[in-house]
């Protein structure tokens, strides 16, 4: 449809003019608040206490959300807000991975706060436009587009009836509409969702950045927790921002030379070592597909197994040699030489409403290949790319979709559901066309695909109540916790990774702690206390990236040549010091690596208390499905019988000889569940929480998060 016709169909609802707040040492100390329905726009000062305690990014998002909602608020209530915020480091161009923003809302999956990090240009442009955070609440009756012009200082809300909804189309339309010419397109960034996000609780948000070399608006995703569902429920088609004049000193850092020095050091390291380490510039996160398979960690057939003979068909070299464009800069913010944002260009679609179209696909990421691929028994790279594309443009979380579909496929193969329940779809492992059809149904809000879009927790209840399925068995094999689907690593042999999934604030997402190799492969954390220390430090360290507007990949997907010679190689000390230097260089502060962790502890504990305020966040909510710990079925046990029998002798002290498979499964289960409970006790103790997972008032005072509203929630729950 012509851009002119779209413009003519617009109705201006409100306009807000402002004087962009100056950026100083990483902050504007202003936030932008938009109330849909009332069409109210206002700028607010960020109080000094908020800046001190919550720092930025995820911290600002959680604090603004706390202030916006009540304990009774659910995802589709008007007061639920979507908050986008970078942090003080967000937007610098000298250090790789500095363009991230964090998105927070009350999740339709978990009914508590969710945070999701995302690349693209929106976060930096928001800051350069004068705001440390954007909060959108309320609901519109009709579809709207919000536009922020960061140079002129103007915000508009317009009814937008003709623009598309699907991500790749609306991003192109609005980039064309708001840019003055081809060169200006790089100054536009768009937040959008997709048609599936109108029906599916697993809806995501796309954040765009314009690729001048490919001449296409590319999409990065705030994927987890259903934020796109909230976005479309508010009738937002898109949020568009324009900012001209990006350069390296816009954050007005206190010490530019300190930032430059850290950046030059890391750029040199990436140049010299990436090709021999993780190959991020060649294939991105998909570099570990075959590695996970080799270590029995690649989720296969709904996490029953950890490897498959056909994995070679979707190995990273397949995508490098046949699909992804090589030799082009692929950072999703300026200055990122790690360049992990791989792209398959001119890919011709074979199904769905865009069949025959040649499209640009940002992927595959490892999670997409594992979730859409091996976990569903699909080992066709073109199917993975097609599903990847449709998930993105429809606004669907690839991790949740892969895990949900794998669960449904196992239920189908075990006879729990059949064709009469699935609308005729044969949901057997490996049925790629059935998987794609579920996606297309989801975009239309119809058929069995509609139920898939509501998540594993919904399917467990649906299958039990409607089809008489054994609820206990479904609980064992349904890989969700707190309502969020498990991401794509098999944690059966890593107790620490079970904790890295279960003992989290938002649900089983690996961005808090990825400890499989430390624990299972390298045996670096053998005791409960060692594991508890790791499950304290790494979630706090990774939380810090979310406070700052940083990507975690430059931290541990490239390492100094002498890192193995350091006292704590898993922490990558040189990089930790880089981050301390970046923070101090931007803000003028003088923190050390210990205060870095303390900053995160304040926000992490605040989020835990927020969960408790919303009726979650206790020990009972931290239990994991047993499939994540050990073998649920005889097939699983027998697939690794030698391993399990040996563990029974050496770890449990029971001779497996003469025992049936069912008896051995029960013995292993009792042991592994007990190990998880002991780990939970150790982690809670290390974090300063009670045995029920409640932060103690003493610890909150120690870390400086003893705000009155926080203490009000936890004081009645003190043991």
Beta strands, then each sheet from edge to edge (+ up, - down):
strand 1: 11-17
strand 2: 30-36
strand 3: 40-45
strand 4: 82-85
strand 5: 101-106
strand 6: 113-118
strand 7: 133-138
strand 8: 144-149
strand 9: 154-159
strand 10: 188-192
strand 11: 205-211
strand 12: 216-222
strand 13: 236-242
strand 14: 343-348
strand 15: 358-362
strand 16: 480-481
strand 17: 484-485
sheet 1: 1+ 9- 8+ 13+ 10- 11+ 12-
sheet 2: 3+ 2- 7- 4+ 5- 6+
sheet 3: 14+ 15-
sheet 4: 16+ 17-
end
